Amino acid sequence: MKIAIIGAGATGLAAAHDLLNNGHSVTIYEAGDRPGGLAAGFKAPGWDWSLEKFYHHWFASDADLLKLATEIGVRDRVIYNRPETVVYYEGRFYQLDGALSTVFPGMPWVDKLPLSGSIARGLLALQFPGFNLIDTIRYGLSGAYLVVTSNWRALERTTAHAWLLRWMGRRVYGLLWQPLLQGKFAEYAEQVNMAWMWARVKARTPMLGTFVGGFQAFFDELAAHVQKRGARILYRTRVESITAVPERPQSDDSTTGQPRWLVSAQPPEPGTHNSEFGTDSFDRVLVTTSPRLMTRLVPQLPPDYLGTLSGLKSLGAVIVIFALDHQLSRQGYYWHNLPKNAGFPFLAMCEHTNFVSSQHFGGQHLVYCGDYLPLTHPHFAMSDDELCATFLPSLKRFNPDFDPSWVQQTWVFKEPYAQPVPFVNHSRNIPPMRTPLPGLFFASMSHVYPWDRGTNYAVQLGREVAAQLSATFG
Ligand SMILES: Cc1cc2nc3c(=O)[nH]c(=O)nc-3n(C[C@H](O)[C@H](O)[C@H](O)COP(=O)(O)OP(=O)(O)OC[C@H]3O[C@@H](n4cnc5c(N)ncnc54)[C@H](O)[C@@H]3O)c2cc1C
């Protein structure tokens, strides 16, 4: 059967992989010029590896991603190491998350002990001057509970704000969790449910992974793999509308009663030449874009479904990347969590080259400064130069020796659909991937739950929607 997929991100490509396995003919429409979607990267002159436009890493627990990498024969290029994550407190950075071997160096086997992550967190918390002993015990015990429990459905009935205040206490909440919630969810910070936080604590590992060559190299491999098996990927091809044609010109046994779908595409920039533009018809369509775009592409969806889509809230992301000729963090820290009330104009500073060697980037040291924001925030309206000028002075807070002359290049990336917001009882608000219109499917980051959105879960989602879609062929 003939299937159209809108989007060559992780969801669309993973779905294509399985639909091809099931013997279907697949066409993927992609507005961008390469596969990978939000996880795509770019290469500056002199770099051997690509850099993700938005910081990306995998966790050791990302089983679906690893399975797919194995199936396409590139598992050996997924590599892990353990860069250091720190939190800001009164002018200094402290490590509060890490493996047990961080506390007992030279004993790597301790990381394999059950609950080793929570024990490590408790021990690291003992050294954190922001906590007293009671705080440390509450932090350790509540953290251990979250790792052990699987009952996220009970946790989604309450907000993370209420649960963490109650069980971890005001100080631990104020120093650790509130900055994270405010940074990630802005005005929605106190409305996010506790299952989302549970999923983060449960699934995240101190071991972080990437792909040899960068995430872009992984998505290039995945795209090449599906193309080799017959999928057509139309890059620089933006879908403008998806409409159902009620009467099938010809019926066949397996799809009788299903409408055909017309997909109309345009070049993203006027004047771009691509012979594939125009309209093509399909038996099934899978859309993997934002809910807002889905609403625009298929306005004839029933009002109830459209209402559910418009109830799904999300935040955008703004990222500035600085390429420096010096290392920024003297201690070699990778991920810096920053509280907004400490006056940083961004949520996180992430020195990529403390995770992946700067040798792959012509010796440049690459620093992301990133934030999740509502689209009405002034940072979205600022020019690239204005944003860089706003973010730059803060770099001195990570290294007093920093000098603006260290900056060799900058890049700015903005994305309107970056972080879905899961409210209380969110599982009831997720629209079914099989829409009420026969033959039309929708799978987006907003469907990933209770886990926080990520490429691993996009792969899982893509494979799940492919199974649902294939099942409709009887
Ligand atoms: C700041 C940030 C940091 C992140 N960090 C991590 C991380 O560390 N690890 C991790 O695993 N994940 C991370 N993620 C999440 C990860 O990027 C996403 O979960 C994943 O890429 C989603 O894949 P997707 O295919 O569902 O969507 P997308 O990647 O958004 O793919 C959708 C595709 O559809 C295309 N498209 C849109 N409109 C049209 C149209 N009209 N016609 C044709 N094509 C269209 C887009 O160009 C895009 O390629 C991060 C995301 C952000 C924003």
Ligand as a Chemical Component Dictionary entry (heavy atoms), coordinates in Angstrom:
data_LIG
# 
_chem_comp.id                   LIG 
_chem_comp.type                 NON-POLYMER 
_chem_comp.pdbx_formal_charge   0 
_chem_comp.three_letter_code    LIG 
# 
loop_
_chem_comp_atom.comp_id 
_chem_comp_atom.atom_id 
_chem_comp_atom.alt_atom_id 
_chem_comp_atom.type_symbol 
_chem_comp_atom.charge 
_chem_comp_atom.model_Cartn_x 
_chem_comp_atom.model_Cartn_y 
_chem_comp_atom.model_Cartn_z 
_chem_comp_atom.pdbx_ordinal 
LIG C1  C1  C 0 16.440 21.949 22.764 1  
LIG C2  C2  C 0 16.177 20.481 22.578 2  
LIG C3  C3  C 0 17.016 19.562 23.200 3  
LIG C4  C4  C 0 16.784 18.194 23.045 4  
LIG N1  N1  N 0 17.651 17.316 23.635 5  
LIG C5  C5  C 0 17.499 15.995 23.403 6  
LIG C6  C6  C 0 18.467 15.065 23.871 7  
LIG O1  O1  O 0 19.441 15.437 24.546 8  
LIG N2  N2  N 0 18.293 13.754 23.565 9  
LIG C7  C7  C 0 17.246 13.312 22.829 10 
LIG O2  O2  O 0 17.166 12.115 22.528 11 
LIG N3  N3  N 0 16.298 14.167 22.380 12 
LIG C8  C8  C 0 16.399 15.481 22.666 13 
LIG N4  N4  N 0 15.469 16.364 22.184 14 
LIG C9  C9  C 0 14.217 15.851 21.638 15 
LIG C10 C10 C 0 14.337 15.289 20.259 16 
LIG O3  O3  O 0 14.986 16.199 19.391 17 
LIG C11 C11 C 0 12.925 15.011 19.755 18 
LIG O4  O4  O 0 12.226 14.238 20.707 19 
LIG C12 C12 C 0 12.898 14.249 18.449 20 
LIG O5  O5  O 0 13.842 14.759 17.552 21 
LIG C13 C13 C 0 11.488 14.343 17.872 22 
LIG O6  O6  O 0 11.457 13.695 16.628 23 
LIG P1  P1  P 0 10.151 13.792 15.731 24 
LIG O7  O7  O 0 10.425 13.048 14.500 25 
LIG O8  O8  O 0 8.961  13.402 16.531 26 
LIG O9  O9  O 0 9.942  15.346 15.434 27 
LIG P2  P2  P 0 10.878 16.334 14.616 28 
LIG O10 O10 O 0 12.294 16.032 14.881 29 
LIG O11 O11 O 0 10.375 17.700 14.924 30 
LIG O12 O12 O 0 10.577 15.957 13.093 31 
LIG C14 C14 C 0 9.496  16.495 12.384 32 
LIG C15 C15 C 0 9.958  16.778 10.975 33 
LIG O13 O13 O 0 8.861  17.259 10.216 34 
LIG C16 C16 C 0 9.340  18.221 9.318  35 
LIG N5  N5  N 0 8.214  19.060 8.914  36 
LIG C17 C17 C 0 7.551  19.975 9.666  37 
LIG N6  N6  N 0 6.566  20.547 8.932  38 
LIG C18 C18 C 0 6.599  19.970 7.706  39 
LIG C19 C19 C 0 5.827  20.128 6.518  40 
LIG N7  N7  N 0 4.805  20.991 6.462  41 
LIG N8  N8  N 0 6.142  19.384 5.452  42 
LIG C20 C20 C 0 7.180  18.508 5.487  43 
LIG N9  N9  N 0 7.938  18.323 6.583  44 
LIG C21 C21 C 0 7.647  19.028 7.686  45 
LIG C22 C22 C 0 10.387 18.980 10.117 46 
LIG O14 O14 O 0 11.278 19.659 9.253  47 
LIG C23 C23 C 0 11.050 17.841 10.880 48 
LIG O15 O15 O 0 12.158 17.320 10.194 49 
LIG C24 C24 C 0 15.682 17.737 22.298 50 
LIG C25 C25 C 0 14.851 18.667 21.655 51 
LIG C26 C26 C 0 15.085 20.024 21.789 52 
LIG C27 C27 C 0 14.198 21.003 21.105 53 
# 
loop_
_chem_comp_bond.comp_id 
_chem_comp_bond.atom_id_1 
_chem_comp_bond.atom_id_2 
_chem_comp_bond.value_order 
_chem_comp_bond.pdbx_ordinal 
LIG C1  C2  SING 1  
LIG C2  C3  SING 2  
LIG C2  C26 DOUB 3  
LIG C3  C4  DOUB 4  
LIG C4  N1  SING 5  
LIG C4  C24 SING 6  
LIG N1  C5  DOUB 7  
LIG C5  C6  SING 8  
LIG C5  C8  SING 9  
LIG C6  O1  DOUB 10 
LIG C6  N2  SING 11 
LIG N2  C7  SING 12 
LIG C7  O2  DOUB 13 
LIG C7  N3  SING 14 
LIG N3  C8  DOUB 15 
LIG C8  N4  SING 16 
LIG N4  C9  SING 17 
LIG N4  C24 SING 18 
LIG C9  C10 SING 19 
LIG C10 O3  SING 20 
LIG C10 C11 SING 21 
LIG C11 O4  SING 22 
LIG C11 C12 SING 23 
LIG C12 O5  SING 24 
LIG C12 C13 SING 25 
LIG C13 O6  SING 26 
LIG O6  P1  SING 27 
LIG P1  O7  DOUB 28 
LIG P1  O8  SING 29 
LIG P1  O9  SING 30 
LIG O9  P2  SING 31 
LIG P2  O10 DOUB 32 
LIG P2  O11 SING 33 
LIG P2  O12 SING 34 
LIG O12 C14 SING 35 
LIG C14 C15 SING 36 
LIG C15 O13 SING 37 
LIG C15 C23 SING 38 
LIG O13 C16 SING 39 
LIG C16 N5  SING 40 
LIG C16 C22 SING 41 
LIG N5  C17 SING 42 
LIG N5  C21 SING 43 
LIG C17 N6  DOUB 44 
LIG N6  C18 SING 45 
LIG C18 C19 SING 46 
LIG C18 C21 DOUB 47 
LIG C19 N7  SING 48 
LIG C19 N8  DOUB 49 
LIG N8  C20 SING 50 
LIG C20 N9  DOUB 51 
LIG N9  C21 SING 52 
LIG C22 O14 SING 53 
LIG C22 C23 SING 54 
LIG C23 O15 SING 55 
LIG C24 C25 DOUB 56 
LIG C25 C26 SING 57 
LIG C26 C27 SING 58 
# 
